[in-house]
Amino acid sequence: MNSTTRFTGRADLYARYRPGYPPVVIDHLREAIGLHPRMLIADIGSGTGISAEVFLKNGNTVYGVEPNDAMRAKAELLLQDYPAFNSVNGQAEATTLEDNSMDIILASQSFHWFRQAEARREFSRIAQKDAYILLMWNMREISNPFSAAYENIFATYGTNYSDDGRDVTAESKTISFFAPCPFEKVIFSSTQELTYEVVRGRLLSTSFMPSEEDDICEEMLAVLKENFDRYAENGKVKLDYTTTLYMAKAH
């Protein structure tokens, strides 16, 4: 499936149920790269605006570059109260942004969809002299019986999950993308306590999992509910996440 269309039909679920990014990310960027509100940010593959909002709350102007019409429209709706958000119909390899215009080029949860050599050239084109490239992911940790069962559902029912799922942060790809520039890697940990509605929505928001229109979806959700009921305490289960942040100079 084309990466620019594969989230069509899932934008509402994505916006409602995907995890956000911890505030400590902004704190770290202030210390590490001198992040301040005057910096212009290009959020590449910005989706429904989850990562863009983190920087909008910091006072930054954000250009959300998103090729999927439904995801882009959802971001425009959800971020309409932020006048500093600029929605852009573009993609990593052709952002439509001006030369030497951005202080930070960010890719959150989207890097693995890029044609990396073309995207790297485009990032260099739009980056100002002292600009930074940031790559960021949230990843589930398999740290308790429910998270192991949840992971097994992805492995059992996902399409090409071994290729498309947990390998998105392969270090070799990141090193190649940043070369010859050195990079810094930082990992933040967090725990979320979630209701069945949220774990169900998060599962269905994933592009390589069955949608509610697929015949197999009823079986998949039955397995999810069985495991949720088995491991929930006070109506919630725990999922541990790591947020991995890579930082490098663009030039």
DABEL-V810012 format. One record per backbone hydrogen bond with DSSP energy under -0.5 kcal/mol. CO is the residue of the C=O (numbers start at 1). NH is the residue of the N-H. E is the energy in kcal/mol with one decimal. If there is no record, write none. Layout:
[[CO	NH	E] [CO	NH	E]]
This chain:
[[2	5	-1.5] [2	6	-1.3] [5	8	-1.8] [7	10	-2.5] [10	14	-2.9] [11	15	-2.6] [12	16	-2.0] [13	17	-2.6] [14	18	-1.8] [22	25	-2.1] [23	26	-0.8] [23	27	-1.6] [24	28	-2.6] [25	29	-2.3] [26	30	-2.1] [27	31	-1.4] [28	32	-3.1] [29	33	-2.1] [29	34	-0.6] [29	35	-1.7] [30	34	-0.6] [36	39	-1.9] [39	61	-0.8] [40	103	-1.8] [40	104	-2.0] [41	43	-0.6] [41	63	-3.3] [42	44	-0.8] [42	106	-3.3] [43	46	-0.7] [43	65	-2.5] [46	49	-2.3] [49	53	-2.2] [50	54	-0.7] [51	55	-1.1] [52	55	-0.5] [52	56	-2.3] [53	57	-2.4] [55	60	-2.2] [56	59	-1.6] [60	62	-0.5] [61	41	-2.4] [62	64	-0.7] [62	86	-2.9] [63	43	-2.6] [63	65	-0.9] [64	66	-0.7] [64	88	-2.9] [65	45	-2.7] [65	46	-1.5] [67	69	-0.5] [68	72	-2.6] [69	73	-2.5] [70	74	-1.9] [71	75	-2.1] [72	76	-2.2] [73	77	-1.8] [74	78	-2.8] [75	79	-2.5] [77	80	-1.1] [79	82	-2.1] [81	83	-0.7] [82	85	-1.9] [84	62	-2.1] [84	86	-0.5] [85	87	-0.5] [86	64	-2.5] [88	66	-2.4] [88	90	-1.2] [91	94	-1.2] [94	91	-1.6] [98	101	-0.9] [102	128	-3.0] [103	132	-2.2] [104	42	-2.8] [104	106	-0.5] [105	134	-3.0] [106	44	-3.4] [107	109	-0.6] [107	136	-2.5] [110	113	-2.1] [111	114	-1.6] [114	116	-1.1] [115	119	-2.7] [116	120	-2.5] [117	121	-1.7] [118	122	-2.1] [119	123	-2.8] [120	124	-2.0] [121	125	-1.8] [122	126	-2.0] [123	127	-1.1] [125	100	-2.8] [126	101	-1.3] [126	102	-2.9] [128	131	-1.8] [131	250	-2.6] [132	105	-2.6] [133	248	-1.8] [134	107	-2.2] [135	246	-3.1] [136	109	-2.4] [137	244	-2.3] [139	242	-2.4] [141	143	-1.2] [141	240	-0.5] [144	148	-2.1] [145	149	-2.1] [146	150	-3.0] [147	151	-2.3] [148	152	-1.9] [149	153	-1.5] [150	154	-1.7] [151	155	-2.4] [152	156	-2.4] [153	157	-2.6] [154	158	-2.0] [158	160	-0.6] [158	161	-0.6] [160	163	-0.9] [160	164	-2.6] [161	165	-2.5] [161	166	-0.5] [165	168	-0.7] [167	170	-1.6] [170	173	-0.6] [170	174	-1.5] [171	175	-2.8] [172	176	-2.1] [173	177	-2.1] [174	178	-2.3] [175	179	-1.7] [178	181	-2.1] [182	249	-0.5] [184	247	-2.4] [186	245	-2.9] [188	243	-3.1] [190	241	-3.2] [192	194	-0.6] [192	239	-2.6] [194	237	-2.3] [195	199	-2.1] [196	200	-2.7] [197	201	-2.4] [198	202	-2.7] [199	203	-1.9] [200	204	-2.4] [201	205	-1.3] [203	206	-1.3] [206	209	-1.7] [208	159	-2.7] [211	214	-1.8] [214	217	-1.4] [215	218	-0.7] [216	220	-2.3] [217	221	-2.8] [218	222	-1.7] [219	223	-2.0] [220	224	-2.1] [221	225	-2.7] [222	226	-2.2] [223	227	-2.1] [224	228	-2.7] [225	229	-2.8] [226	230	-1.5] [227	231	-1.9] [228	232	-2.3] [233	236	-1.1] [236	233	-2.8] [237	194	-3.0] [239	192	-2.8] [240	141	-3.0] [241	190	-2.4] [242	139	-2.5] [242	244	-0.6] [243	188	-2.5] [243	245	-0.5] [244	137	-2.0] [245	186	-2.5] [246	135	-2.0] [247	184	-2.7] [248	133	-3.3]]
